[in-house]
Amino acid sequence: MFRRLHSISALAALALSLAILLLTSPAHAVDGSGAISLTISPNVRGEAMGGLYSTQSRDYSARWGNPALLAFIDQRTAGMMYSKLVPGLAEDVYYMYGGLVHPTQSLGTYQVDITYLSYGTSDAVDTDGNVFDTFNSYEVSPALGLGFKFLPNLGLGVAVKWVRVDLAPSSVIQDAPGSGSGTGNSWAFDLGTAYDHERFRIGAVAANLGPDIAFIDNEQSDPMPRLLRVGGMYEIYNSELGDVRAGAEWERSLVTFKTPSIFHAGAEFVYAGLFAARAGYIHDKDGDIKSPTGGFGVRWAKAALEYANAPQATGLDRLHRLALWLSW
């Protein structure tokens, strides 16, 4: 990604953090792309259902799942999601997301949100083994999305995002002055469409389409984690007492076509609009993730609490994700 830090120790610490993050994102196919924060889902509901995002994200994280889903949201919604990525191993490695959705009378529904991914703190060590500095590594990405109804049942959406990846300051990089640093910036956009017809929904989104992100120089740039998701959802049962729905989703990396596709499937039971039980399954051959998911949601008045338990790669503990959001 960039040539070398001031010492092997600092480089090793940073490489470990990167490896951890690559493994902790079920949505991420390890294809050499950068800006890992853009691949970690903030949608806890979809995460609990095996990674269903293109039809299910109709809350504070709609823009991330499929910007076209914003077209079907008619209430202001705000929420946040938090998750430690390697609990017990590195407490300062975590992910946070916050989003605000606001419908308008004429321009559709827009969303603003921000993503923050902390890689934690690392020591900068000189050639004699002395720690001469510490530095924090992180990614941050604000985004703006818009969804509108092209037809009564057809939504279209677009989102644009900027991402900054700060792996290390120039003071701990050994390259010649002016050759760059461990910081890179880029931008990307998402394009989505969604069709909602009574008991079934279909959605598709092409995400993270944008220029490569460079650190030291353009020759050492990393592609954005470009991907395509296509999914469907069917409402099996609907009454005042409860709802049952199930769906599936196909995910494909657009960085390299050598990476196998990822398959997601899941279902949800909602009782009286107050409690939801969810389960799903992820089949990611390249990421070595073939495991069930699960979770629940609780609604009280205008507030909702979501929980998901999701797998990581083989040998790593499962993740716990929590989200809290409001609608009014």
KEGUVO-710370 format. One record per residue (C-alpha): z, x, y. Coordinates in pm, whole numbers, padded with zeros to 5 digits, always signed. Example, Ala and Ser with C-alpha at 12.3 -4.5 7.8 and 13.67 -1.06 7.14 Angstrom:
+00780+01230-00450 +00714+01367-00106 
This chain:
+00000+00000+00000 +00071+00294+00229 +00082+00665+00156 +00448+00762+00132 +00787+00720+00294 +00990+01014+00423 +01142+01060+00081 +01089+00966-00278 +01423+00780-00283 +01321+00546-00002 +00984+00486-00162 +01146+00405-00495 +01381+00154-00335 +01095-00017-00157 +00878-00022-00470 +01164-00183-00665 +01198-00457-00407 +00825-00525-00416 +00821-00540-00795 +01112-00784-00794 +00937-01013-00550 +00613-01008-00746 +00801-01123-01053 +01010-01391-00886 +00724-01608-00765 +00590-01844-01034 +00304-01941-00804 +00190-01584-00767 -00061-01428-01001 -00012-01049-00986 -00358-00962-00853 -00284-00689-00602 -00262-00918-00300 -00020-00874-00011 +00193-01112+00197 +00400-01224-00101 +00595-01473+00112 +00288-01696+00128 +00298-01745-00250 +00660-01862-00282 +00684-02240-00274 +00928-02410-00034 +00866-02746-00204 +01166-02794-00433 +01044-03131-00560 +00713-02987-00679 +00887-02679-00818 +01109-02896-01039 +00796-03073-01168 +00636-02754-01297 +00464-02652-00975 +00287-02971-00864 +00211-02923-00495 -00136-03051-00406 -00035-03418-00452 +00346-03415-00432 +00434-03234-00110 +00496-03527+00125 +00799-03404+00313 +00910-03106+00525 +00680-02874+00323 +00363-03085+00312 +00160-02824+00500 +00238-02562+00236 +00143-02781-00060 -00170-02937+00090 -00221-02996+00464 -00421-03312+00384 -00098-03476+00262 +00024-03481+00621 -00220-03768+00676 -00003-03995+00458 +00330-03921+00630 +00425-04179+00894 +00782-04063+00974 +00915-03758+01150 +01057-03523+00889 +01250-03197+00916 +01398-02980+00645 +01476-02637+00514 +01481-02454+00182 +01680-02148+00075 +01676-01938-00240 +01821-01605-00348 +01549-01435-00545 +01749-01186-00752 +02111-01308-00750 +02353-01055-00892 +02103-00772-00846 +02027-00776-00472 +02212-01032-00263 +02012-00951+00051 +01679-01040-00111 +01620-01404-00022 +01367-01662+00099 +01404-01920+00375 +01169-02189+00504 +01198-02453+00776 +00948-02724+00868 +00907-03011+01113 +00652-03291+01060 +00554-03520+01348 +00304-03811+01320 +00102-03916+01626 -00083-04236+01712 -00428-04085+01749 -00446-03720+01636 -00303-03756+01286 +00014-03584+01171 +00096-03225+01251 +00354-02980+01120 +00510-02660+01247 +00702-02435+01010 +00822-02082+00958 +00873-01870+00647 +01108-01572+00624 +01136-01339+00325 +01398-01063+00324 +01342-00759+00101 +01691-00633+00190 +01814-00303+00331 +01698+00040+00213 +01819+00395+00284 +01590+00655+00437 +01668+00991+00275 +01546+01331+00390 +01421+01612+00168 +01779+01741+00123 +01899+01409-00011 +02083+01305+00304 +02069+00948+00431 +01952+00970+00790 +01876+00604+00857 +01866+00255+00709 +01596-00006+00757 +01535-00371+00676 +01213-00490+00515 +01090-00844+00561 +00800-01085+00600 +00779-01364+00857 +00507-01626+00892 +00489-01914+01142 +00229-02184+01073 +00073-02495+01225 -00092-02771+01022 -00276-03096+01095 -00367-03380+00858 -00559-03698+00938 -00719-03989+00755 -01095-03956+00737 -01107-04285+00544 -00820-04529+00469 -00745-04354+00138 -00886-04009+00211 -00696-03742+00398 -00825-03410+00529 -00612-03124+00651 -00620-02775+00797 -00348-02520+00864 -00342-02180+01030 -00072-01919+00983 +00013-01572+01108 +00201-01326+00889 +00384-01004+00967 +00491-00775+00684 +00741-00511+00795 +00808-00280+00500 +00928+00030+00684 +00936+00166+01041 +00713+00455+01145 +01020+00683+01171 +01045+00700+00791 +00671+00736+00725 +00548+01091+00666 +00191+01034+00779 +00064+01201+01091 +00153+01038+01426 -00083+00756+01516 -00202+00701+01159 -00013+00375+01120 +00317+00250+00988 +00468+00035+00719 +00399-00278+00925 +00097-00504+00885 -00020-00825+01050 -00285-01077+00956 -00369-01446+00974 -00502-01705+00733 -00591-02072+00710 -00572-02350+00449 -00820-02631+00390 -00719-02939+00192 -00821-03286+00091 -00626-03568-00077 -00718-03913-00208 -00450-04178-00255 -00545-04503-00428 -00254-04723-00535 -00135-04571-00863 -00321-04241-00870 -00363-03945-00638 -00583-03640-00644 -00568-03336-00419 -00728-02996-00368 -00647-02707-00139 -00790-02362-00075 -00503-02156+00066 -00451-01825+00246 -00814-01771+00342 -00817-01481+00584 -00874-01109+00645 -00697-00836+00450 -00365-00706+00575 -00363-00332+00656 -00072-00091+00694 -00162+00277+00729 -00536+00217+00766 -00808-00031+00665 -00884+00168+00350 -00531+00093+00228 -00540-00279+00306 -00432-00559+00071 -00612-00892+00036 -00435-01211+00136 -00317-01412-00170 -00616-01646-00160 -00605-01925-00417 -00739-02266-00513 -00529-02556-00644 -00657-02888-00780 -00423-03157-00908 -00377-03520-00999 -00087-03763-01021 -00061-04104-01190 +00210-04365-01135 +00288-04492-01484 +00547-04750-01385 +00649-04902-01053 +00915-05162-00975 +01207-05223-00740 +01433-05067-01000 +01246-04742-01050 +00924-04540-01058 +00779-04310-01321 +00492-04074-01240 +00334-03773-01408 +00067-03521-01315 -00100-03188-01372 -00238-02909-01158 -00476-02617-01204 -00437-02300-00997 -00688-02019-00961 -00669-01687-00778 -00958-01628-00538 -00873-01258-00505 -01003-01160-00846 -01162-01385-01106 -01028-01162-01383 -00683-01318-01339 -00630-01612-01579 -00576-01958-01433 -00226-02104-01407 -00154-02453-01542 +00121-02685-01421 +00241-03020-01556 +00535-03239-01469 +00691-03583-01439 +00944-03765-01223 +01170-04067-01265 +01307-04223-00945 +01587-04479-00972 +01604-04738-00692 +01479-04482-00442 +01817-04309-00454 +01809-04061-00741 +01525-03868-00902 +01518-03671-01229 +01232-03423-01270 +01091-03196-01537 +00781-02987-01586 +00615-02688-01746 +00438-02375-01616 +00185-02178-01817 +00107-01852-01639 -00036-01606-01891 -00084-01320-01648 +00263-01354-01497 +00419-01396-01843 +00573-01730-01743 +00556-02001-02008 +00861-02213-01957 +00995-02557-01860 +01127-02645-01516 +01373-02909-01407 +01567-03052-01118 +01682-03358-00932 +01687-03523-00592 +01945-03742-00419 +01876-03962-00116 +02138-04114+00112 +02026-04310+00419 +01774-04078+00591 +01883-03757+00420 +01774-03598+00093 +01905-03311-00117 +01669-03145-00365 +01743-02899-00646 +01509-02713-00879 +01560-02470-01164 +01251-02259-01224 +01159-01965-01451 +01067-01611-01362 +00896-01352-01576 +01044-01273-01917 +01374-01087-01893 +01472-01218-01548 +01723-01494-01477 +01597-01837-01378 +01595-01927-01011 +01797-02196-00835 +01631-02353-00531 +01794-02591-00284 +01646-02794-00001 +01786-03039+00253 +01568-03264+00468 +01582-03566+00696 +01330-03835+00791 +01350-04078+01082 
